[in-house]
């Protein structure tokens, strides 16, 4: 019986790791969507221009397609405004209803449409992977309910994330919705990371309680989350500048940014300093972990890619890579935190 349980645990461990990697791939694809200005490539959700397979030519669309989908968005936003007013967000609801730019429909572009559509297909695949993860975790409903309920909670959060994604489209990439979408992705990464570690005991390292270092690591996690949020603000500003320049003259984008870019760039020093201190503490303790070494490498690469974008005219391929590295760094922080506190957080 124990051998069967070990086999099922290893199966869950492998599949949950695959799911986590797939989530990172989705984040990369999402970054490509933003860097190419394809976020509104499909004006409706979950279908794309009313079809499950999007069009490849404007001739497949009605002449008044902009008006059609703008009206659909207006109706959806009216419902969203009612929800927001019910929750007490009256000013936000008013802004959504009165901001005419939200209803501006982009010109049809088959490349951007299919980039966004691929993004949605990958999202559907992630949902299926999560469902399988929950199914595999049902084998541990009696023996490890934390594992099962965390998997179930992850599925619920992914469904909620899909709904938020539909609102991102409905509100025409309104800034705060994009930020919420990103933060929810980090929560999903954290929950999947916990599942991966719990179902892969081989990933753990033998250690005693290291509360001081754990607190420092929590500070590093908080700092990185703040930096990622600053990054979303920069991305939103870049979207605005890029649109005003018709997504050309990439070398001018950085020069036209405001204070959000200076804050994001300056705060990178805070990220580097706190992680440098963490590295010093762990090396002094002779803590040997591939996760720790990977985290250091990822943080350095994140800063290098960010600097490269600033000095080399925002190369399109670096934007999604920079975003991916930031989220991978957060996932590695979660892994490292669980390794340092396995007795506290990973015991049944």
C-alpha positions in Angstrom: 0.0 0.0 0.0 2.9 2.4 0.8 4.5 1.7 -2.5 1.2 2.6 -4.3 1.0 5.8 -2.3 4.6 6.7 -3.1 3.9 6.1 -6.8 0.8 8.3 -6.7 2.7 11.0 -4.9 5.5 11.0 -7.5 2.9 11.1 -10.2 1.3 14.1 -8.6 4.7 15.7 -8.1 5.7 15.3 -11.7 2.4 16.6 -13.1 2.2 19.6 -10.7 5.7 20.6 -11.7 4.6 20.4 -15.4 1.6 22.5 -14.5 3.8 25.1 -12.8 6.2 25.2 -15.8 3.1 25.7 -18.0 1.9 28.6 -15.9 5.3 30.2 -16.5 5.0 29.6 -20.2 1.6 31.4 -20.1 3.2 34.3 -18.3 5.8 34.4 -21.1 3.1 34.4 -23.8 1.2 37.1 -21.9 4.3 39.2 -21.9 4.6 38.7 -25.7 0.9 39.8 -26.0 1.7 43.0 -24.1 5.0 43.7 -25.9 3.4 43.4 -29.3 0.3 45.4 -28.4 -1.9 42.4 -29.0 -4.0 42.7 -25.8 -7.1 43.8 -27.7 -6.5 41.5 -30.7 -9.7 39.7 -29.7 -12.3 42.3 -28.6 -14.6 39.7 -26.9 -14.2 36.8 -24.5 -14.1 33.8 -24.4 -14.7 33.8 -28.2 -12.7 35.9 -30.6 -14.8 38.1 -32.9 -17.7 35.9 -32.1 -16.0 32.6 -33.2 -14.0 29.8 -31.5 -11.5 30.1 -34.4 -10.6 33.7 -35.1 -10.7 35.3 -38.5 -7.6 35.7 -40.7 -8.9 38.5 -42.9 -11.0 41.7 -42.2 -13.3 40.5 -45.0 -14.6 37.9 -42.6 -15.9 40.7 -40.3 -19.0 42.9 -40.7 -18.3 46.5 -41.9 -19.5 47.8 -38.5 -17.5 45.4 -36.4 -16.0 48.2 -34.3 -19.4 49.4 -33.3 -20.7 45.9 -32.6 -18.0 44.9 -30.2 -17.8 48.4 -28.6 -21.5 48.0 -27.8 -21.0 44.6 -26.4 -18.2 45.9 -24.2 -20.4 48.7 -23.0 -23.1 46.3 -21.9 -20.6 44.1 -20.0 -19.0 47.1 -18.3 -22.5 48.3 -17.1 -22.8 44.9 -15.3 -19.3 45.3 -13.9 -20.1 48.8 -12.7 -23.2 47.4 -10.8 -20.9 44.8 -9.0 -18.4 47.5 -8.1 -21.1 49.8 -6.8 -22.5 47.0 -4.7 -19.0 46.5 -3.2 -18.7 50.2 -2.5 -16.3 51.2 -5.3 -18.5 54.0 -6.7 -15.7 56.2 -8.1 -14.2 53.2 -9.9 -17.6 52.2 -11.3 -18.1 55.8 -12.5 -14.7 55.9 -14.2 -15.4 52.7 -16.1 -18.8 54.0 -17.3 -17.6 57.4 -18.2 -14.2 56.7 -19.8 -14.9 56.8 -23.5 -11.4 55.4 -24.3 -12.4 52.1 -22.9 -14.9 51.6 -25.7 -12.5 52.5 -28.5 -12.1 49.5 -30.7 -8.7 48.7 -32.3 -8.3 48.1 -36.0 -8.3 44.5 -37.0 -4.8 43.0 -37.2 -4.7 39.2 -38.0 -1.2 38.8 -36.4 -2.3 40.5 -33.1 -5.6 38.6 -33.1 -3.8 35.2 -33.4 -1.2 36.2 -30.8 -4.0 36.9 -28.3 -5.9 33.8 -29.3 -2.8 31.6 -28.7 -2.6 33.2 -25.3 -6.1 32.2 -24.6 -5.5 28.6 -25.8 -2.6 28.3 -23.5 -4.8 29.5 -20.7 -7.3 26.8 -21.4 -4.5 24.2 -21.4 -3.5 25.5 -17.9 -7.0 25.0 -16.7 -7.1 21.4 -17.9 -3.7 20.8 -16.3 -5.1 22.2 -13.0 -8.1 19.9 -13.2 -5.9 16.9 -13.7 -3.8 18.1 -10.7 -6.9 18.2 -8.6 -7.9 14.7 -9.8 -4.5 13.3 -8.8 -4.7 15.0 -5.4 -8.1 13.3 -4.7 -6.0 10.1 -4.0 -4.8 11.9 -0.9 -8.1 13.3 0.4 -7.9 11.1 3.5 -4.1 11.0 4.1 -3.2 14.6 3.2 -6.2 17.0 3.0 -3.9 20.0 2.9 -2.6 18.8 -0.5 -6.1 18.2 -1.9 -7.7 21.4 -0.7 -4.7 23.5 -1.9 -5.1 21.9 -5.3 -8.8 22.6 -5.3 -8.2 26.2 -4.2 -5.7 26.6 -7.0 -8.4 25.5 -9.5 -10.9 27.9 -8.1 -8.3 30.7 -8.3 -7.5 29.8 -11.9 -11.2 30.0 -12.8 -11.4 33.4 -11.1 -8.3 34.5 -13.0 -10.0 33.6 -16.2 -12.9 35.8 -15.2 -10.5 38.7 -14.4 -9.0 38.1 -17.8 -12.4 38.7 -19.4 -12.7 41.9 -17.5 -9.3 43.0 -18.7 -10.6 42.7 -22.2 -13.9 44.3 -21.4 -12.3 47.3 -19.8 -9.8 47.7 -22.7 -6.7 46.9 -20.6 -7.6 49.4 -17.8 -4.5 49.7 -15.6 -5.6 48.4 -12.3 -7.2 45.3 -13.8 -3.9 44.4 -15.5 -2.1 44.7 -12.1 -4.7 42.5 -10.4 -4.3 40.0 -13.2 -0.5 39.9 -12.6 -0.8 39.6 -8.8 -3.3 36.7 -9.1 -0.8 35.0 -11.3 1.8 35.3 -8.5 -0.6 33.7 -6.0 -1.2 30.8 -8.4 2.6 30.4 -8.8 2.9 30.3 -5.0 0.2 27.7 -4.5 1.5 25.5 -7.2 5.0 25.8 -5.8 3.7 24.6 -2.5 2.0 21.6 -4.1 5.2 20.8 -6.1 7.4 20.8 -3.0 4.9 18.9 -0.8 4.6 16.1 -3.5 8.3 16.0 -4.2 10.1 15.3 -0.9 13.4 14.9 -2.9 13.4 18.7 -3.4 13.7 19.3 0.3 17.0 19.8 2.0 17.9 18.8 5.6 18.0 21.8 7.8 17.2 23.2 11.2 14.9 26.1 11.8 16.4 29.3 10.5 13.9 31.9 11.5 16.2 34.9 11.0 17.0 34.0 7.4 13.4 33.1 6.8 12.3 36.6 7.9 14.9 38.1 5.6 13.6 36.0 2.7 10.1 37.2 3.4 11.4 40.8 3.1 13.0 39.7 -0.3 9.7 38.3 -1.4 7.8 41.5 -0.5 10.4 43.7 -2.2 10.2 41.6 -5.4 6.4 41.8 -5.4 6.6 45.6 -5.0 9.1 45.7 -7.9 6.8 43.5 -10.1 3.9 45.9 -9.3 6.1 48.9 -10.2 6.9 46.9 -13.4 3.3 46.6 -14.3 2.9 50.4 -13.9 5.9 50.9 -16.3 4.3 48.4 -18.8 1.1 50.4 -18.7 2.9 53.6 -19.3 4.9 51.9 -22.2 1.6 50.7 -23.7 0.3 54.3 -23.7 3.6 55.7 -25.3 3.8 52.8 -27.8 0.2 53.4 -28.9 0.8 57.1 -29.3 3.8 56.3 -31.6 1.8 53.6 -33.4 4.2 50.9 -32.0 7.1 52.3 -33.9 10.3 54.3 -32.8 10.9 51.9 -29.9 14.1 53.8 -29.0 11.8 56.7 -28.0 9.6 54.8 -25.7 11.8 55.0 -22.6 12.5 58.7 -23.1 8.8 59.4 -23.0 8.1 57.6 -19.7 7.5 59.5 -16.5 8.3 58.9 -12.8 7.1 55.3 -12.8 10.1 54.3 -14.8 12.6 56.1 -12.5 11.0 54.5 -9.5 11.1 51.0 -11.0 14.7 51.5 -12.0 15.8 52.9 -8.7 14.0 50.3 -6.7 16.0 47.6 -8.5 18.9 48.6 -6.2 16.7 47.7 -3.2 16.0 44.3 -4.8 19.7 43.8 -5.4 20.8 44.8 -1.9 18.3 42.7 0.1 19.1 39.6 -2.1 22.8 40.3 -1.7 22.3 40.3 2.1 20.3 37.0 1.8 23.1 35.5 -0.2 25.7 36.5 2.4 23.6 35.0 5.2 23.0 31.7 3.5 26.6 31.3 2.3 27.8 32.1 5.9 25.5 29.2 7.1 26.9 27.0 4.3 23.4 26.4 3.1 23.6 24.3 -0.1 20.6 24.5 -2.4 20.3 24.5 -6.2 17.1 26.6 -5.7 19.2 29.3 -3.8 21.8 29.4 -6.6 19.1 29.6 -9.2 17.5 32.5 -7.4 20.7 34.5 -7.4 21.2 33.8 -11.1 17.6 34.8 -11.9 17.8 38.1 -9.9 21.0 39.1 -11.7 19.5 38.2 -15.1 16.3 40.2 -14.3 18.4 43.3 -13.6 20.5 42.8 -16.7 17.5 42.4 -19.0 15.8 45.5 -17.4 19.0 47.5 -17.9 19.3 46.3 -21.5 15.8 47.4 -22.3 16.6 50.9 -20.9 19.8 51.3 -22.9 19.0 49.4 -26.2 15.7 50.8 -27.2 13.3 48.4 -25.7 14.0 45.2 -27.8 10.6 43.5 -28.2 12.0 40.1 -27.2 13.3 41.3 -23.9 10.0 42.6 -22.5 8.4 39.2 -22.0 11.8 37.7 -20.9 12.1 40.3 -18.2 8.6 39.7 -16.9 9.2 35.9 -16.9 12.4 36.2 -15.0 10.7 38.3 -12.3 7.9 35.8 -11.8 10.4 32.9 -11.9 12.4 34.7 -9.2 9.3 34.9 -7.0 8.6 31.2 -7.5 12.1 30.3 -6.5 11.7 32.4 -3.4 8.7 30.3 -2.5 10.6 27.1 -3.0 13.5 28.4 -0.9 11.2 29.5 1.9 9.5 26.1 2.0 13.0 24.4 2.0 14.0 26.5 5.0 10.7 25.9 6.8 9.8 22.4 5.7 9.1 21.2 9.2 6.7 24.0 9.8 4.8 24.3 6.5 5.1 20.8 4.9 4.2 18.5 7.8 0.8 16.9 7.5 
